[in-house]
Amino acid sequence: MLIIAYLVQNLNMTRDVHFLLLAFTTLLVTTLTLGETRQNLENQKHLNGKHLCQIDVPHISLPFYKHARIKQKLQHFTRIEYCCDGYIPYKAERSTDFVCLPKCDNCNNGFCKRPGVCVCYDGFVKNDDGDCVFSCPISCLNGQCYLDGTCRCNRGFKLSENRDFCRPICTMECGVNQNCTAPETCSCSKGFTLTKDGCTAVCNPKCGIGGQCVAPNVCYCHNSKFKLKNGVCQANCYQRCDNGICVQPNRCVCFAGFKYIEAAETCIPEIL
């Protein structure tokens, strides 16, 4: 009896092990498949690595998309290929086609590597505001270059941690969301503005009804009936409400320069 019980017990354990192995294998295959599916969807979103996305636009608003490839005519919309968010169309002077380039704000003396990421050219470094400025031996921000390539700061300035430019000195520590912009002068940091409550974050566009700008261009929706859409707190609209904000359920308010077209259920440029 003891031998039979031992065999039954080990048989059950063997079955349990096989079951666990089978479950783990199934989970692993499913995870890999889902990951591959997500990757395929991402690849489809940025077609052929050219950062093109397919969107449906009303027929009447087609002239607004100057650099677009028409893919399919639908009943109320036209399916086009257009540069994905974060990219802008660029057409060379003698080219018949356009390419989608990443978009960066204020990327002078550098190149935009990907949306919002500016890389300085050789001979330039980023200062505290994220701008690309000259470095030695060409020049030194708020200082002078020596023949050995080092930088000597002007009075009231000190070398940065990397010793490639000079930043102003403030003997008193600056406040929240502030930095030292000139000797003994504190100002709001980039992306913040001075209000009666101190330096507060700036969001462009504004966060909408029930929204709060908690960081530069970052909104938080306090009202559970509103959700973030295109970075703005909005209600649910049955309309597409492109180029506008859904301020109440099924009420779309267009941005300045756009008008609502009932047939298209969205906002289109007024110039059309």
C-alpha positions, -999 to 999 in steps of 0.1 A, spaced: 0 0 0 28 24 8 45 17 -25 12 23 -44 6 56 -24 41 67 -32 36 60 -69 3 78 -70 17 108 -52 47 110 -75 24 105 -105 3 134 -94 34 155 -89 46 146 -124 12 156 -138 14 189 -119 48 196 -132 37 188 -168 7 210 -163 29 239 -150 53 235 -178 25 235 -204 9 266 -188 43 284 -187 50 276 -223 16 287 -234 20 320 -215 55 325 -230 43 319 -266 13 342 -260 35 370 -246 59 367 -275 30 367 -300 14 398 -284 48 416 -284 53 407 -320 17 420 -328 24 452 -310 56 456 -328 39 450 -361 13 476 -353 40 501 -345 57 492 -377 25 498 -396 20 531 -378 54 543 -391 52 527 -425 85 514 -439 103 535 -413 93 567 -430 72 579 -401 40 579 -422 6 573 -406 -27 566 -423 -56 589 -413 -91 595 -425 -100 631 -433 -132 647 -447 -131 653 -484 -136 690 -479 -104 693 -458 -80 676 -482 -65 709 -494 -53 715 -458 -30 685 -462 -6 697 -488 19 669 -485 -2 638 -484 -6 607 -504 -42 597 -511 -47 560 -505 -84 553 -507 -116 572 -513 -144 564 -488 -180 575 -486 -175 605 -463 -137 605 -459 -105 601 -478 -78 579 -464 -43 595 -467 -8 589 -457 6 618 -437 35 625 -413 29 610 -379 27 632 -348 61 647 -340 72 648 -376 68 674 -403 68 670 -441 98 683 -460 101 685 -498 134 692 -515 135 719 -542 137 695 -571 121 665 -556 86 652 -565 81 635 -531 84 645 -495 100 630 -464 89 632 -428 115 649 -405 114 649 -367 102 682 -352 121 701 -325 115 735 -311 145 759 -310 172 736 -324 196 762 -336 232 751 -341 221 714 -339 200 688 -356 167 672 -346 175 635 -340 140 625 -330 109 645 -320 118 669 -292 154 657 -291 180 682 -304 217 672 -307 243 700 -309 267 701 -338 304 697 -331 318 728 -314 285 735 -296 272 724 -262 239 727 -244 235 754 -218 211 753 -189 182 764 -211 188 735 -235 202 758 -263 232 749 -283 259 775 -277 296 778 -288 323 760 -269 360 765 -269 382 769 -288 356 789 -309 339 807 -281 328 804 -245 294 815 -232 299 842 -206 337 838 -207 368 838 -229 387 809 -245 424 804 -240 448 789 -265 449 756 -247 411 753 -253 400 761 -217 374 787 -207 379 815 -182 346 829 -169 337 865 -167 331 881 -133 299 868 -117 300 835 -136 314 800 -129 323 770 -150 296 744 -156 302 708 -144 316 698 -178 337 730 -179 325 739 -213 305 771 -206 300 796 -178 268 799 -158 258 829 -136 264 828 -99 235 835 -74 247 835 -38 211 830 -26 195 797 -37 168 802 -63 132 792 -55 111 764 -68 110 761 -106 136 789 -109 172 790 -120 200 816 -120 197 835 -153 222 863 -145 245 872 -117 224 874 -85 192 872 -106 167 843 -104 140 838 -130 115 811 -138 129 780 -155 121 772 -191 85 761 -194 74 781 -164 59 816 -160 57 840 -130 23 843 -114 10 853 -80 16 818 -69 52 818 -80 66 801 -111 39 778 -125 41 754 -155 29 765 -189 9 742 -211 2 749 -248 -25 743 -257 -42 749 -223 -54 719 -204 -92 725 -209 -121 722 -185 -111 706 -152 -75 703 -163 -44 714 -144 -10 721 -159 13 701 -135 45 704 -156 55 721 -189 30 708 -215 17 681 -191 -19 682 -181 -38 663 -154 -76 659 -155 -93 663 -120 -128 655 -133 -133 618 -140 -157 626 -168 -128 641 -188 -99 622 -203 -67 633 -219 -69 635 -257 -40 651 -276 -27 664 -243 -59 682 -233 -87 672 -209 -118 665 -230 -153 650 -226 -165 622 -249 -179 634 -282 -195 612 -309 -179 636 -334 -143 633 -344 -137 669 -332 -103 671 -349 -88 706 -346 -110 713 -316 -119 704 -280 -149 684 -268 -159 706 -239 -191 687 -231 -206 654 -241 -212 657 -278 -203 694 -280 -172 702 -301 -156 737 -299 -132 744 -327 -98 761 -323 -93 796 -337 -91 795 -375 -113 764 -378 -151 759 -382 -173 730 -375 -189 712 -405 -218 690 -395 -215 667 -426 -179 659 -417 -184 659 -379 -152 677 -374 -134 711 -375 -118 722 -408 -98 754 -416 -119 785 -423 -98 793 -453 -113 764 -472 
